[in-house]
Amino acid sequence: MSVTHAPHYTGLFRHALDDKNRLTIPSAWRFAHGADDLFLATPHPEGYIAVLPPAEVQKLYDKIAGMALSDGAGQDFVARFFAQTQSLWFDKSGRISLGAALLEHAAITKDAVLVGSLTKFNIYTPERWERVEARTSGENFGDIMRRLGL
């Protein structure tokens, strides 16, 4: 009996944008995806790019599809959220092409840090990632684990 496992996005990878604003995605993250798999990239309020893989895109789709049309504030949020969100696919070389607005939001001009968070991954500038590491290091790391129940 074959067991299918959901992709896991773990690890930290440093890559640079090419001259067409394409970023290579680690092969460890690409293995479970086909050429037609849809990812969504959205600007996170903390100043990085959050990338949702197909399973997370489906969860988001299901939530949005269940929203009442009469929910004006919800519909406004959805419109704003998706106006800033970009659909992505891997090219044959395992790269994604990031739009100028996303790159500007995250202040990424060349170097990027791709960080897995198990069900999705995020793209940071090296400087922003250093700040995340500083906030979550030492005793803070243990405190955060306890708060999350890990």
N, C-alpha and C positions, 0 to 999 in steps of 0.2 A: 504494500500500500504506500503510495506516494503522499508525502505531507507537504503542503504548500505553505511557505512562511511569508509573512508580510515583510517588506523591506525594512531594514533598520538603518537609520542614518546616525552613525557614530563616528567620532574622530574629529580631527582638526586638520585642515589642508590649506596651504597657502598657494595661491595661483595669481597670475596677473592677467588683466584684460588684454586682448590683442587689439590691433588697430581698428577692428570693426565692433568693438565692445562685446566681444564674445568671451565667455569664461568657461574653462574646462571644468567639468564636474568629475569628481573622483570616480574611478572605475568601480570601486566598492559600492557606490551608491547607484550606479547605472545598471548593474547586472540584472536586476529584476524588472527592468522596464523595456517596453518595446518602442519602436520608432514613433508610434502614434500616441503614446501616453501623454496626457495633458498635465502640466504643472501650472500653478499660479504663483506669481511673484507679486508681493504687495509691500508697500512701504510700512514698516512698523513704527509706531509712535516713538520708540526709543532710538530711532535714527539708523536702523539697519534694514536690510531686505529679508523678509520672511518668505521662504519658498515652500509651498504646499504641494506634496506629491499627489498622485491620482487618488489614493484612498482618503486623504484629507480633503481634497477637492470634492469628492463625492459626499462626504459628511456635510461640508459647507453647502453644497447644492441642495441636499435634503432639507437642511434648516431653512434656507432661503425659500425653497419651494413651498414650505409649510407656512410661511408668513402671510398674514392676512393683507389683502390689498388695501384695506381700510386703515391699516396701521401706518399713518402718515410719517411719524418719526422713524419708524423702522424702515419704511421705503426710502426716506431721505438718506438714512445711513447706508443702506444697500447701494443706492445710486452713487454716493460719494466714495464708498469703499471700492466698488468695481470700476469707477472712473480712474482710479489710481492703480488698479491691478492689471498686470500683464500676463497673458497666456504664453507659456513656454513649451518648447519641445527640444529634445536633444538632437543635434545634427549628427551626421555619420561619424564625426570625430569626437562626439561626447561633449559638445559645447552647447551652452545656452547663450542667446543674444539678449542682452539687457538694454532696455530703453533709457534714453537720456534722463527722463524724469526720475526713474528709480535710482539711477547712479547718482544724480544730483542730491536726492533725498538722503542717501547713505554717505555722501561725500566721497564716493569711490572714483578715483581718477585713473588708477593703474593697478595697485596691489590690493588684493582681497583675501580675506580669511573666511573660509567656509567651515561652519561648525555644525555638527550634527546634534539634534536634540531628540533622537530616537524616531519620532513619527514625522519629522520634517527637518529642514535645515535652514540655517540663516547665513547671510553674507554680510560681513562687517569690513570696515577699514581696519588695518592693523592697530591703529591708535584706539579706536573704539573697543576693539576686542581686548586690548591691554587694560582698559578701564573696567570691563566686565570681569576679567581675571582678578584684578585688584579688589573689586567689591566682593568677590566670592571666594577669596583665598583664606587660608589659616583657619582661625576659629569661626569666622563667618561661614565657611563651607559646612562645618558640622552643624552650626545653628540652622542653616538653611535646610540641610538634610532632615533634621528633626522636625522643622516646621512643616515640611512636605510629607512627613511620615515615611521617609526612606531609610 
